[in-house]
């Protein structure tokens, strides 16, 4: 049986430490998780590279959609090179065309820059008009896995699509549910044949600092990675 893997997304040094303490198997390294995750800083990459578990950095240069200009593609390539230089295990990338289909030309450039790194296709996949075609492209391009909520805002609502794409990719690419995955629903994803990786923030709400919120330095609904929640998720994965 394929070993089950818990990937925890983090966006600060405390979150990284909590995920490792809780027993995460792999880290998705980000900044700004409140907007879905942006590229982490070079310094954060260098810190994370000293972790005892694999760390994959998301490469997303800005908020919003995934249609990128040539300048933005160049930024992403430079950030992938930074991840390589830092010694990270992999990167998490995605790019779309204006019609929502995956942008093969940009993805080929990003994968070439990643060289031997592990490469995950991120949730740009959730916006595609044809999931089956996107799975085949991801396989053809050489992605290790697809991070997806099944085309829904939250993965629990995307279960039918997750079942379909897991069947389509089984034995050829890993389908990793993410987006609202938590201890209370993890078993439903693991029950899908072929799914053995889960992606979660394992976070809990933080007590807001009123002054920081008033100044716009912190969101009112800030969250932090919680080691106990990581442990709960790991217990479910077995």
NORGITA-V389943 format. One record per residue. RES is the residue in one small letter. PSI is psi in whole degrees, -180 to 180 (none if undefined). Layout:
# NORGITA-V389943
res=<RES,RES>
psi=<PSI,PSI>
This chain:
# NORGITA-V389943
res=<x,x,x,x,x,x,x,x,x,x,x,x,x,x,x,x,x,x,x,x,x,x,x,x,x,x,x,x,x,x,x,x,x,x,x,x,x,x,x,x,x,x,x,x,x,x,x,x,x,x,x,x,x,x,x,x,x,x,x,x,x,x,x,x,x,x,x,x,x,x,x,x,x,x,x,x,x,x,x,x,x,x,x,x,x,x,x,x,x,x,x,x,x,x,x,x,x,x,x,x,x,x,x,x,x,x,x,x,x,x,x,x,x,x,x,x,x,x,x,x,x,x,x,x,x,x,x,x,x,x,x,x,x,x,x,x,x,x,x,x,x,x,x,x,x,x,x,x,x,x,x,x,x,x,x,x,x,x,x,x,x,x,x,x,x,x,x,x,x,x,x,x,x,x,x,x,x,x,x,x,x,x,x,x,x,x,x,x,x,x,x,x,x,x,x,x,x,x,x,x,x,x,x,x,x,x,x,x,x,x,x,x,x,x,x,x,x,x,x,x,x,x,x,x,x,x,x,x,x,x,x,x,x,x,x,x,x,x>
psi=<139,132,138,144,132,117,128,128,135,156,14,170,-38,-40,-40,-47,-40,-41,-42,-44,-35,-11,21,149,-27,152,137,115,127,172,162,58,-23,-18,26,-2,128,170,130,161,160,-40,-40,-39,-44,-40,-48,-28,-19,2,154,-1,161,144,125,129,132,140,95,109,-11,167,169,-158,-169,21,117,141,172,-40,-42,-37,-39,-39,-45,-39,-42,-38,-35,-42,-37,-40,-40,-48,-34,-22,23,161,-29,-179,160,116,166,153,142,159,171,-22,4,-15,158,140,94,-41,-46,-42,-38,-39,-42,-42,-38,-42,-33,-19,-114,3,152,135,125,139,123,-167,10,-28,-34,-12,0,150,-18,101,-40,-44,-38,-38,-45,-39,-43,-41,-46,-35,-17,18,146,-34,165,122,120,148,14,29,8,165,-41,142,-30,-38,-17,14,-43,-41,-40,-41,-41,-48,-30,-40,-40,-36,-5,128,-7,-29,146,135,118,104,139,154,89,18,128,172,-34,-18,2,-39,-33,-35,-40,-20,-14,123,132,-14,123,-1,139,146,127,155,-25,44,161,154,145,151,120,145,111,-40,-44,-38,-45,-37,-7,14,-13,141,156,-22,37,149,161,148,136,119,-38,-37,-37,-45,-40,-44,-44,-38,-35,-39,-26,none>
